[in-house]
Amino acid sequence: MDTDTAKLTWLKNLYPGYFTLTMGTGIIAIAMDMLKLPKLSDVLYAITLISWCALLGLYTWRLIRFPQVVWTELINPRTTFFFFSFVAAADIAGILFHLHGLNRLALLCWIGALLAWMALLHCSFSVLTLRHAERNVSVVHGGWLMCIVGTQSLVLHGVNVIHQLGDYAAYMMVGIYMLWGIGLILYGIFVTLFCYRIFFLEMSEDDYTPLMWVIMGAAAISANASSALALSDPIMSDLATFHPIVDIVALISWAWATWWIPLLVVFGIWKHFVRHIPLRYEPMQWSIVFPLGMYAVTSYRLALAAEFEPLHWVSHVMVWVAFFVWCLVMIGLFRRLVRQQDAKESP
C-alpha cells in the first residue's frame, strides 16, 4: 500500500450509507417547518444542504479513487441497498428546496433521484438473483428496506413538483401511484423475510443494529406517502377512486410503524443494558434519526388527512424526541472526528 492510499484509508472505508445523515437532518427540518418553528428549521436546512454537498463530493472522490471498493459494495447483497440512501437524501433535499421556493432545483432533485432509483433497483435485485452465493436469509437486515424508503420518497417529493409538468402532470401522477404501489409490495416482501429471520432464526448480538429502525422508518414513510396522495389533487378522475384505499393504507402503515417503536427500544435496552455492549457512535445510528423524524412528519400529515386532532400531539412529541436523538448522534460524530484528528497529529 502506497503512502497516499494509506492516508486515504478513511475514504476507502467510508460507510456507503452516510446519506442517512442528510436524510435525518432534513426530515427534522421539514418537521420543524410543519410545526411552525422556522428558525430551527432554517438552521437544520442549512446543515442538510452542507452535509448533502459534502457527501456528494466525498462519494464522488471515493468512486474515482477506489472504484473497485465501491463496485464490491454495490454487488454485495449485504450492502447494495445502502445506496438507496442517495435517492432518499436527494428527495429530502428537493422537498426543502420546494419549501424555500426553489422549484427548479426541487424538480432536478426529483429527476436525479428517479434516475438513480431506476438504476439501483434493477442493479440490487440482479445482485440478489445472480450474486447471492450464500442463498441464505441471514443476509437480510433492516438496511434492505432503504429500498422502500427511497421508493416512497419519490412519491412524497413527486406530489410537490408535479405542477411544474403542465399538460404532462396526469402522466406523472399515474407514475407516482405506480411508485407508491411498488413501495408497498416491496415492503411486504422484505418485512416478511426480516420478521422470519428475527423471530425464527438464530441472531447474534451484532445482528441487532440501528439498521433495524429502518423497518419502522419504511412503514412511516409509506404512511406519509399515502397521506400525501390522499391530500393531493389526483388530476385524473380514475385515480380519485383510489383515495379510500389510500386512506386505509395510510392508517394501517402508521399503526404498523407505531407497533415497531417499543419493540426496537426493547432491542436496544437488551443489547446495551442487559448484554452490556458498549454504546459508541457508528454511522448506522443515523438510521435511527430518520425514522423518528419521519414518524413525526407522518403523524402530522395523517392528522390532516384523517382529521384526527390527537395525532398532532404525537407529532409534537416525536419531533423533539427525534431532535434529541439527532443531537446525541451529531455529538458522537464530532467526538469521533476530533479523536481521529488527534490520532493523526500525535507522533
C-alpha positions as CSV (number, residue, x, y, z in Angstrom):
1,M,0.0,0.0,0.0
2,D,1.5,3.4,-1.0
3,T,1.6,6.4,1.3
4,D,-1.3,8.2,-0.4
5,T,-3.5,5.2,-0.2
6,A,-2.7,4.7,3.5
7,K,-3.6,8.3,4.2
8,L,-7.0,7.8,2.5
9,T,-7.9,4.7,4.4
10,W,-10.8,6.6,6.0
11,L,-12.2,7.4,2.5
12,K,-11.8,3.8,1.3
13,N,-13.7,2.5,4.4
14,L,-16.3,5.3,4.3
15,Y,-19.7,3.9,5.2
16,P,-21.8,3.6,2.0
17,G,-25.0,4.7,3.6
18,Y,-23.8,8.0,5.1
19,F,-26.6,9.9,3.2
20,T,-28.8,8.9,6.1
21,L,-27.1,11.9,7.9
22,T,-28.7,14.2,5.3
23,M,-32.0,12.3,5.4
24,G,-32.2,12.5,9.2
25,T,-31.3,16.2,9.4
26,G,-33.6,17.1,6.5
27,I,-36.7,15.3,7.8
28,I,-36.4,17.1,11.1
29,A,-36.0,20.4,9.3
30,I,-39.3,19.6,7.5
31,A,-41.0,18.6,10.7
32,M,-39.9,21.9,12.4
33,D,-41.3,23.8,9.5
34,M,-44.6,22.0,9.7
35,L,-44.8,22.8,13.5
36,K,-44.1,26.5,12.8
37,L,-40.5,26.6,14.2
38,P,-38.9,28.4,11.2
39,K,-35.6,29.5,12.8
40,L,-34.7,26.0,13.9
41,S,-35.9,24.6,10.6
42,D,-33.7,27.0,8.7
43,V,-30.6,26.0,10.7
44,L,-31.3,22.3,10.0
45,Y,-32.0,23.2,6.4
46,A,-28.5,24.7,6.1
47,I,-26.9,21.7,7.8
48,T,-28.8,19.4,5.4
49,L,-27.5,21.1,2.3
50,I,-24.0,21.3,3.7
51,S,-24.0,17.6,4.5
52,W,-25.5,16.7,1.2
53,C,-23.0,18.6,-0.9
54,A,-20.1,17.3,1.3
55,L,-21.2,13.7,0.9
56,L,-21.7,14.1,-2.8
57,G,-18.1,15.3,-3.1
58,L,-16.8,12.6,-0.8
59,Y,-18.6,9.8,-2.6
60,T,-17.5,11.1,-6.0
61,W,-13.9,11.2,-4.8
62,R,-14.3,7.7,-3.4
63,L,-15.7,6.4,-6.7
64,I,-12.8,7.9,-8.6
65,R,-10.1,6.9,-6.1
66,F,-11.4,3.5,-5.1
67,P,-13.8,2.3,-7.9
68,Q,-13.2,-1.4,-7.1
69,V,-14.3,-0.9,-3.4
70,V,-17.5,0.9,-4.5
71,W,-18.2,-1.8,-7.0
72,T,-17.7,-4.6,-4.4
73,E,-20.2,-2.9,-2.1
74,L,-22.7,-2.4,-4.9
75,I,-22.7,-6.1,-5.9
76,N,-22.7,-7.4,-2.3
77,P,-26.3,-8.4,-1.1
78,R,-25.5,-7.1,2.4
79,T,-24.6,-3.6,1.3
80,T,-26.2,-3.0,-2.1
81,F,-29.4,-1.4,-0.7
82,F,-27.4,1.2,1.3
83,F,-27.0,3.1,-2.0
84,F,-30.7,3.9,-1.9
85,S,-30.0,6.4,0.8
86,F,-28.8,8.7,-2.0
87,V,-32.2,8.6,-3.6
88,A,-34.0,9.4,-0.3
89,A,-31.5,12.2,0.5
90,A,-31.9,13.8,-2.9
91,D,-35.7,13.8,-2.4
92,I,-35.4,15.2,1.1
93,A,-33.2,18.0,-0.2
94,G,-35.7,18.5,-3.0
95,I,-38.6,18.9,-0.6
96,L,-36.6,21.5,1.4
97,F,-35.9,23.3,-1.9
98,H,-39.6,23.3,-2.6
99,L,-40.4,24.7,0.8
100,H,-38.0,27.6,0.2
101,G,-39.4,28.4,-3.3
102,L,-36.5,26.8,-5.3
103,N,-38.9,24.9,-7.6
104,R,-36.5,24.2,-10.4
105,L,-33.9,22.8,-8.1
106,A,-36.6,20.7,-6.5
107,L,-37.6,19.3,-9.8
108,L,-34.0,18.5,-10.7
109,C,-33.6,16.6,-7.4
110,W,-36.7,14.5,-8.2
111,I,-35.4,13.7,-11.7
112,G,-32.0,12.8,-10.4
113,A,-33.4,10.7,-7.6
114,L,-35.7,8.9,-10.1
115,L,-32.9,8.0,-12.5
116,A,-30.7,6.8,-9.6
117,W,-33.7,4.7,-8.2
118,M,-34.2,3.0,-11.6
119,A,-30.6,2.1,-11.9
120,L,-30.2,0.9,-8.3
121,L,-33.5,-1.0,-8.2
122,H,-32.6,-3.3,-11.1
123,C,-28.9,-3.5,-10.0
124,S,-29.8,-4.6,-6.5
125,F,-32.3,-7.2,-7.5
126,S,-29.9,-8.5,-10.1
127,V,-27.4,-8.9,-7.4
128,L,-29.8,-10.8,-5.2
129,T,-30.6,-13.1,-8.1
130,L,-27.2,-13.6,-9.7
131,R,-24.6,-12.8,-7.0
132,H,-26.3,-14.2,-3.9
133,A,-24.0,-17.2,-3.5
134,E,-25.0,-17.9,0.2
135,R,-28.7,-18.3,-0.7
136,N,-29.3,-17.7,3.0
137,V,-31.9,-15.5,4.6
138,S,-29.3,-14.4,7.2
139,V,-28.2,-11.7,4.7
140,V,-31.5,-9.9,5.3
141,H,-31.2,-6.9,7.6
142,G,-33.1,-3.7,8.2
143,G,-30.9,-1.8,5.7
144,W,-32.6,-3.6,2.9
145,L,-35.7,-1.6,3.5
146,M,-33.8,1.5,2.5
147,C,-35.1,0.5,-1.0
148,I,-38.6,1.2,0.2
149,V,-37.6,4.5,1.8
150,G,-36.1,5.6,-1.5
151,T,-39.2,4.5,-3.5
152,Q,-41.7,6.2,-1.2
153,S,-39.5,9.4,-1.0
154,L,-40.1,9.7,-4.8
155,V,-43.9,9.7,-4.1
156,L,-43.5,12.3,-1.3
157,H,-41.5,14.7,-3.4
158,G,-43.3,13.9,-6.6
159,V,-46.6,15.4,-5.4
160,N,-44.6,18.7,-4.7
161,V,-43.2,19.1,-8.2
162,I,-45.9,17.6,-10.3
163,H,-47.5,21.0,-11.1
164,Q,-44.3,22.0,-13.0
165,L,-45.0,19.5,-15.7
166,G,-48.1,21.2,-17.0
167,D,-50.0,19.1,-19.5
168,Y,-47.9,16.1,-18.6
169,A,-48.9,16.2,-14.9
170,A,-51.5,13.5,-15.4
171,Y,-48.9,11.1,-16.7
172,M,-46.6,11.8,-13.8
173,M,-49.4,11.3,-11.3
174,V,-50.0,7.8,-12.7
175,G,-46.3,7.1,-12.3
176,I,-46.4,8.4,-8.7
177,Y,-49.2,6.0,-7.9
178,M,-47.2,3.2,-9.5
179,L,-44.2,4.0,-7.4
180,W,-46.4,4.0,-4.3
181,G,-47.7,0.6,-5.2
182,I,-44.2,-0.8,-5.9
183,G,-43.0,0.5,-2.5
184,L,-45.9,-1.2,-0.7
185,I,-45.3,-4.5,-2.5
186,L,-41.5,-4.4,-1.8
187,Y,-42.2,-3.6,1.9
188,G,-44.5,-6.6,2.2
189,I,-41.8,-8.9,0.7
190,F,-38.9,-7.5,2.7
191,V,-40.6,-7.2,6.1
192,T,-41.8,-10.8,5.8
193,L,-38.2,-12.0,5.2
194,F,-36.9,-9.8,8.0
195,C,-39.5,-11.0,10.6
196,Y,-38.9,-14.6,9.6
197,R,-35.2,-14.1,10.3
198,I,-35.5,-12.3,13.7
199,F,-38.4,-14.4,15.1
200,F,-37.3,-17.9,13.9
201,L,-33.6,-18.0,13.2
202,E,-30.6,-17.6,15.4
203,M,-29.4,-14.0,15.9
204,S,-26.2,-12.8,17.3
205,E,-25.7,-9.6,19.3
206,D,-24.1,-8.0,16.3
207,D,-27.2,-8.6,14.3
208,Y,-29.2,-6.1,16.5
209,T,-28.0,-2.9,14.8
210,P,-29.5,0.6,14.4
211,L,-30.5,-0.5,10.8
212,M,-33.5,-2.3,12.4
213,W,-35.0,1.1,12.8
214,V,-35.4,1.3,9.0
215,I,-38.2,-1.2,9.3
216,M,-40.2,1.4,11.2
217,G,-39.0,4.2,9.0
218,A,-40.1,2.4,5.9
219,A,-43.6,1.9,7.3
220,A,-43.7,5.6,8.4
221,I,-42.7,6.9,5.0
222,S,-45.2,4.6,3.4
223,A,-47.9,6.1,5.6
224,N,-46.6,9.6,4.8
225,A,-46.7,8.9,1.1
226,S,-50.2,7.6,1.4
227,S,-51.3,10.7,3.3
228,A,-49.6,13.0,0.7
229,L,-51.5,11.2,-2.1
230,A,-54.8,11.5,-0.1
231,L,-54.3,15.3,0.3
232,S,-53.2,15.9,-3.3
233,D,-55.3,16.6,-6.3
234,P,-55.5,13.2,-8.2
235,I,-55.8,15.2,-11.5
236,M,-57.4,12.2,-13.2
237,S,-60.9,11.1,-12.1
238,D,-60.0,7.5,-12.2
239,L,-57.3,8.0,-9.6
240,A,-59.7,9.7,-7.3
241,T,-61.4,6.3,-6.8
242,F,-58.3,5.1,-5.1
243,H,-58.5,7.6,-2.3
244,P,-60.4,5.4,0.1
245,I,-57.8,2.7,-0.3
246,V,-55.0,5.2,0.1
247,D,-56.6,6.5,3.4
248,I,-56.8,2.9,4.7
249,V,-53.2,2.1,3.8
250,A,-52.0,5.3,5.5
251,L,-53.7,4.4,8.8
252,I,-52.5,0.8,8.7
253,S,-48.9,1.8,7.8
254,W,-48.9,4.3,10.6
255,A,-50.2,1.8,13.1
256,W,-47.6,-0.8,12.0
257,A,-44.8,1.8,12.4
258,T,-46.1,2.6,15.8
259,W,-46.1,-1.1,16.8
260,W,-42.4,-1.3,16.0
261,I,-41.2,1.5,18.2
262,P,-41.5,-0.2,21.6
263,L,-40.0,-3.4,20.2
264,L,-37.0,-1.6,18.8
265,V,-36.5,0.2,22.1
266,V,-36.5,-3.2,23.8
267,F,-33.9,-4.5,21.4
268,G,-31.7,-1.5,22.3
269,I,-32.1,-1.9,26.0
270,W,-31.4,-5.6,25.8
271,K,-28.2,-5.1,23.8
272,H,-26.7,-2.2,25.7
273,F,-28.0,-2.6,29.2
274,V,-28.6,-6.4,29.6
275,R,-25.8,-7.7,27.4
276,H,-23.6,-4.7,28.2
277,I,-22.5,-4.0,24.7
278,P,-20.9,-0.5,24.8
279,L,-22.8,2.2,23.1
280,R,-20.5,4.1,20.8
281,Y,-21.0,6.3,17.8
282,E,-21.4,4.4,14.5
283,P,-22.6,5.8,11.1
284,M,-25.6,3.3,11.2
285,Q,-27.1,5.4,14.1
286,W,-28.3,7.9,11.6
287,S,-30.7,5.2,10.6
288,I,-32.5,5.8,13.9
289,V,-32.8,9.6,13.4
290,F,-34.6,9.5,10.1
291,P,-37.3,7.0,11.1
292,L,-38.1,9.1,14.2
293,G,-38.3,12.3,12.2
294,M,-40.3,10.7,9.5
295,Y,-42.7,9.3,12.2
296,A,-43.2,12.9,13.5
297,V,-43.9,14.2,10.0
298,T,-46.2,11.3,9.1
299,S,-48.3,11.8,12.3
300,Y,-48.8,15.4,11.4
301,R,-49.8,14.8,7.8
302,L,-52.0,11.8,8.8
303,A,-53.8,14.1,11.4
304,L,-54.6,16.4,8.5
305,A,-55.7,13.6,6.1
306,A,-57.8,11.8,8.7
307,E,-58.9,15.0,10.6
308,F,-57.8,13.4,13.8
309,E,-56.5,16.0,16.2
310,P,-54.7,13.8,18.8
311,L,-52.1,12.9,16.1
312,H,-50.9,16.5,16.2
313,W,-49.8,16.0,19.8
314,V,-48.0,12.8,18.8
315,S,-46.1,14.7,16.1
316,H,-45.2,17.5,18.5
317,V,-43.7,15.0,21.0
318,M,-41.9,12.9,18.4
319,V,-40.2,15.8,16.7
320,W,-38.4,16.7,19.9
321,V,-37.5,13.1,20.5
322,A,-36.1,12.9,17.0
323,F,-34.2,16.2,17.5
324,F,-32.8,15.0,20.9
325,V,-31.5,11.8,19.2
326,W,-30.1,13.9,16.3
327,C,-28.1,16.0,18.8
328,L,-26.7,12.9,20.5
329,V,-25.7,11.3,17.2
330,M,-24.2,14.5,16.0
331,I,-22.2,14.9,19.2
332,G,-20.9,11.3,18.7
333,L,-19.9,12.2,15.1
334,F,-17.9,15.3,16.2
335,R,-16.2,13.4,19.0
336,R,-15.1,10.7,16.6
337,L,-13.8,13.3,14.1
338,V,-11.8,15.0,16.9
339,R,-10.3,11.8,18.1
340,Q,-9.3,10.9,14.6
341,Q,-7.7,14.3,14.1
342,D,-5.8,13.9,17.4
343,A,-4.6,10.5,16.4
344,K,-3.2,11.9,13.1
345,E,-1.4,14.7,14.9
346,S,0.1,12.6,17.6
347,P,3.7,11.3,16.8
